[in-house]
Amino acid sequence: MSDVDWIVAIHEAGHAVAAIRAGLVFDQVSVLPDESLEIDGALYWQESDLEIVMPPELLAVVLLAGPCAEARERGLRADRMFDGVAATQDREAMAVLGLSEQQFIAATKEALAIVERDWTLIEQVAEGLADCERLDYEEVESLVGAPER
């Protein structure tokens, strides 16, 4: 596995672990590139979940956790992940959530806390992604455990 592929796995694992910690159920997480969407990997939601309005604050934590995990792995400050083209899809998704500055700061702090607290789990999920390229919710949940409330 190349360094770039490992970074994608860490990034996507950050999203997946944060989603479980937020109590959000996703369909699958993948490191497979999708050239039509111009993405290196993604966390995919179930079609039925798209009809349910998820709290923007929770979605923000999930969106921020990927870049925060990537920054930790690369030895960068988390805010550096949003410079240039890095985390473009996450940045665009954050923009439509309409969070206040206070909500954004709180979501960032929570994402950073999840990445630090659950770093070993993020690495385990990334290893699973490195091996299988795609994991469904149940596979990630078996590694991470039940959502924290």
C-alpha positions as YAML, in Angstrom:
chain: A
units: angstrom
residues:
- id: 1
  name: MET
  ca: [0.00, 0.00, 0.00]
- id: 2
  name: SER
  ca: [1.36, 3.41, -0.94]
- id: 3
  name: ASP
  ca: [1.62, 6.28, 1.52]
- id: 4
  name: VAL
  ca: [-1.17, 8.07, -0.36]
- id: 5
  name: ASP
  ca: [-3.47, 5.04, -0.09]
- id: 6
  name: TRP
  ca: [-2.75, 4.79, 3.66]
- id: 7
  name: ILE
  ca: [-3.60, 8.50, 4.10]
- id: 8
  name: VAL
  ca: [-6.93, 7.94, 2.29]
- id: 9
  name: ALA
  ca: [-7.63, 4.96, 4.57]
- id: 10
  name: ILE
  ca: [-6.86, 7.02, 7.69]
- id: 11
  name: HIS
  ca: [-9.03, 9.90, 6.42]
- id: 12
  name: GLU
  ca: [-12.02, 7.68, 5.67]
- id: 13
  name: ALA
  ca: [-11.56, 5.74, 8.93]
- id: 14
  name: GLY
  ca: [-11.74, 9.05, 10.79]
- id: 15
  name: HIS
  ca: [-15.12, 9.75, 9.20]
- id: 16
  name: ALA
  ca: [-16.39, 6.23, 9.97]
- id: 17
  name: VAL
  ca: [-15.31, 6.20, 13.63]
- id: 18
  name: ALA
  ca: [-16.78, 9.68, 14.18]
- id: 19
  name: ALA
  ca: [-20.09, 8.61, 12.59]
- id: 20
  name: ILE
  ca: [-20.34, 5.66, 14.97]
- id: 21
  name: ARG
  ca: [-19.42, 7.84, 17.95]
- id: 22
  name: ALA
  ca: [-22.15, 10.28, 16.86]
- id: 23
  name: GLY
  ca: [-24.68, 7.45, 16.69]
- id: 24
  name: LEU
  ca: [-25.09, 7.81, 12.92]
- id: 25
  name: VAL
  ca: [-25.48, 4.68, 10.80]
- id: 26
  name: PHE
  ca: [-23.83, 4.66, 7.39]
- id: 27
  name: ASP
  ca: [-23.96, 2.11, 4.59]
- id: 28
  name: GLN
  ca: [-20.24, 1.64, 3.98]
- id: 29
  name: VAL
  ca: [-16.87, 3.32, 3.96]
- id: 30
  name: SER
  ca: [-14.52, 2.87, 1.03]
- id: 31
  name: VAL
  ca: [-11.05, 3.82, -0.12]
- id: 32
  name: LEU
  ca: [-11.90, 3.03, -3.73]
- id: 33
  name: PRO
  ca: [-11.55, 6.10, -5.95]
- id: 34
  name: ASP
  ca: [-14.57, 7.31, -7.88]
- id: 35
  name: GLU
  ca: [-13.29, 9.36, -10.79]
- id: 36
  name: SER
  ca: [-16.81, 10.46, -11.80]
- id: 37
  name: LEU
  ca: [-17.20, 12.14, -8.39]
- id: 38
  name: GLU
  ca: [-13.50, 13.07, -8.21]
- id: 39
  name: ILE
  ca: [-13.06, 11.45, -4.80]
- id: 40
  name: ASP
  ca: [-10.36, 9.18, -3.41]
- id: 41
  name: GLY
  ca: [-12.69, 7.42, -0.99]
- id: 42
  name: ALA
  ca: [-15.95, 8.10, 0.81]
- id: 43
  name: LEU
  ca: [-18.35, 7.38, 3.61]
- id: 44
  name: TYR
  ca: [-21.62, 6.33, 1.97]
- id: 45
  name: TRP
  ca: [-24.96, 6.87, 3.68]
- id: 46
  name: GLN
  ca: [-27.93, 4.55, 3.25]
- id: 47
  name: GLU
  ca: [-30.59, 5.91, 0.91]
- id: 48
  name: SER
  ca: [-33.15, 5.90, 3.75]
- id: 49
  name: ASP
  ca: [-30.78, 7.99, 5.90]
- id: 50
  name: LEU
  ca: [-30.70, 10.71, 3.28]
- id: 51
  name: GLU
  ca: [-34.42, 11.26, 3.85]
- id: 52
  name: ILE
  ca: [-33.89, 11.68, 7.61]
- id: 53
  name: VAL
  ca: [-32.65, 15.07, 8.68]
- id: 54
  name: MET
  ca: [-29.43, 14.49, 10.60]
- id: 55
  name: PRO
  ca: [-28.40, 17.24, 13.01]
- id: 56
  name: PRO
  ca: [-25.89, 19.50, 11.23]
- id: 57
  name: GLU
  ca: [-23.68, 19.61, 14.33]
- id: 58
  name: LEU
  ca: [-23.26, 15.82, 14.22]
- id: 59
  name: LEU
  ca: [-22.63, 15.81, 10.49]
- id: 60
  name: ALA
  ca: [-20.01, 18.51, 11.00]
- id: 61
  name: VAL
  ca: [-18.15, 16.35, 13.51]
- id: 62
  name: VAL
  ca: [-18.18, 13.44, 11.03]
- id: 63
  name: LEU
  ca: [-17.03, 15.67, 8.15]
- id: 64
  name: LEU
  ca: [-14.23, 17.22, 10.21]
- id: 65
  name: ALA
  ca: [-12.96, 13.94, 11.68]
- id: 66
  name: GLY
  ca: [-11.57, 12.72, 8.34]
- id: 67
  name: PRO
  ca: [-9.32, 15.74, 7.74]
- id: 68
  name: CYS
  ca: [-8.39, 15.81, 11.45]
- id: 69
  name: ALA
  ca: [-7.30, 12.16, 11.31]
- id: 70
  name: GLU
  ca: [-5.37, 12.79, 8.11]
- id: 71
  name: ALA
  ca: [-3.65, 15.80, 9.68]
- id: 72
  name: ARG
  ca: [-2.62, 13.74, 12.70]
- id: 73
  name: GLU
  ca: [-1.18, 11.01, 10.50]
- id: 74
  name: ARG
  ca: [0.69, 13.52, 8.35]
- id: 75
  name: GLY
  ca: [1.96, 15.53, 11.33]
- id: 76
  name: LEU
  ca: [0.10, 18.68, 10.30]
- id: 77
  name: ARG
  ca: [-2.14, 21.10, 12.14]
- id: 78
  name: ALA
  ca: [-5.77, 20.21, 11.42]
- id: 79
  name: ASP
  ca: [-6.56, 23.63, 9.96]
- id: 80
  name: ARG
  ca: [-3.85, 23.07, 7.32]
- id: 81
  name: MET
  ca: [-6.00, 20.29, 5.83]
- id: 82
  name: PHE
  ca: [-8.40, 22.87, 4.45]
- id: 83
  name: ASP
  ca: [-5.77, 24.81, 2.49]
- id: 84
  name: GLY
  ca: [-5.59, 24.31, -1.27]
- id: 85
  name: VAL
  ca: [-7.36, 21.27, -2.68]
- id: 86
  name: ALA
  ca: [-7.08, 19.09, 0.42]
- id: 87
  name: ALA
  ca: [-10.41, 17.87, 1.79]
- id: 88
  name: THR
  ca: [-12.34, 19.68, -0.95]
- id: 89
  name: GLN
  ca: [-15.46, 17.51, -0.64]
- id: 90
  name: ASP
  ca: [-15.47, 17.82, 3.15]
- id: 91
  name: ARG
  ca: [-15.04, 21.59, 2.93]
- id: 92
  name: GLU
  ca: [-17.89, 21.89, 0.40]
- id: 93
  name: ALA
  ca: [-20.18, 19.70, 2.53]
- id: 94
  name: MET
  ca: [-19.38, 21.79, 5.62]
- id: 95
  name: ALA
  ca: [-20.29, 24.99, 3.77]
- id: 96
  name: VAL
  ca: [-23.89, 23.89, 3.21]
- id: 97
  name: LEU
  ca: [-24.52, 22.99, 6.87]
- id: 98
  name: GLY
  ca: [-25.00, 26.63, 7.84]
- id: 99
  name: LEU
  ca: [-23.27, 26.35, 11.22]
- id: 100
  name: SER
  ca: [-22.63, 29.37, 13.38]
- id: 101
  name: GLU
  ca: [-19.04, 30.11, 14.33]
- id: 102
  name: GLN
  ca: [-19.67, 28.66, 17.80]
- id: 103
  name: GLN
  ca: [-21.15, 25.47, 16.33]
- id: 104
  name: PHE
  ca: [-18.20, 25.11, 13.95]
- id: 105
  name: ILE
  ca: [-15.69, 25.55, 16.79]
- id: 106
  name: ALA
  ca: [-17.55, 23.05, 18.97]
- id: 107
  name: ALA
  ca: [-17.69, 20.51, 16.11]
- id: 108
  name: THR
  ca: [-13.98, 20.98, 15.43]
- id: 109
  name: LYS
  ca: [-13.12, 20.41, 19.10]
- id: 110
  name: GLU
  ca: [-15.28, 17.29, 19.18]
- id: 111
  name: ALA
  ca: [-13.73, 15.91, 15.98]
- id: 112
  name: LEU
  ca: [-10.22, 16.52, 17.34]
- id: 113
  name: ALA
  ca: [-11.18, 14.84, 20.63]
- id: 114
  name: ILE
  ca: [-12.53, 11.78, 18.82]
- id: 115
  name: VAL
  ca: [-9.38, 11.49, 16.72]
- id: 116
  name: GLU
  ca: [-7.13, 11.69, 19.78]
- id: 117
  name: ARG
  ca: [-9.24, 9.42, 21.99]
- id: 118
  name: ASP
  ca: [-9.94, 6.83, 19.30]
- id: 119
  name: TRP
  ca: [-6.68, 6.97, 17.33]
- id: 120
  name: THR
  ca: [-5.98, 3.25, 17.82]
- id: 121
  name: LEU
  ca: [-9.48, 2.42, 16.54]
- id: 122
  name: ILE
  ca: [-9.05, 4.73, 13.55]
- id: 123
  name: GLU
  ca: [-5.82, 2.89, 12.69]
- id: 124
  name: GLN
  ca: [-7.60, -0.47, 13.03]
- id: 125
  name: VAL
  ca: [-10.40, 0.64, 10.69]
- id: 126
  name: ALA
  ca: [-7.78, 2.02, 8.27]
- id: 127
  name: GLU
  ca: [-6.01, -1.36, 8.33]
- id: 128
  name: GLY
  ca: [-9.33, -3.03, 7.52]
- id: 129
  name: LEU
  ca: [-9.82, -0.62, 4.63]
- id: 130
  name: ALA
  ca: [-6.27, -1.25, 3.45]
- id: 131
  name: ASP
  ca: [-7.03, -4.99, 3.36]
- id: 132
  name: CYS
  ca: [-10.58, -4.95, 1.96]
- id: 133
  name: GLU
  ca: [-10.95, -1.49, 0.33]
- id: 134
  name: ARG
  ca: [-14.54, -1.30, 1.61]
- id: 135
  name: LEU
  ca: [-16.19, -1.98, 4.98]
- id: 136
  name: ASP
  ca: [-19.87, -1.89, 5.84]
- id: 137
  name: TYR
  ca: [-21.25, -0.32, 9.00]
- id: 138
  name: GLU
  ca: [-21.40, -3.62, 10.90]
- id: 139
  name: GLU
  ca: [-17.76, -4.39, 10.15]
- id: 140
  name: VAL
  ca: [-16.64, -0.98, 11.40]
- id: 141
  name: GLU
  ca: [-18.95, -1.18, 14.41]
- id: 142
  name: SER
  ca: [-17.43, -4.56, 15.36]
- id: 143
  name: LEU
  ca: [-14.02, -2.86, 15.50]
- id: 144
  name: VAL
  ca: [-15.16, 0.33, 17.21]
- id: 145
  name: GLY
  ca: [-17.92, -0.90, 19.50]
- id: 146
  name: ALA
  ca: [-21.30, 0.60, 20.28]
- id: 147
  name: PRO
  ca: [-21.91, 4.33, 19.76]
- id: 148
  name: GLU
  ca: [-21.12, 6.48, 22.79]
- id: 149
  name: ARG
  ca: [-23.95, 8.61, 24.12]
...
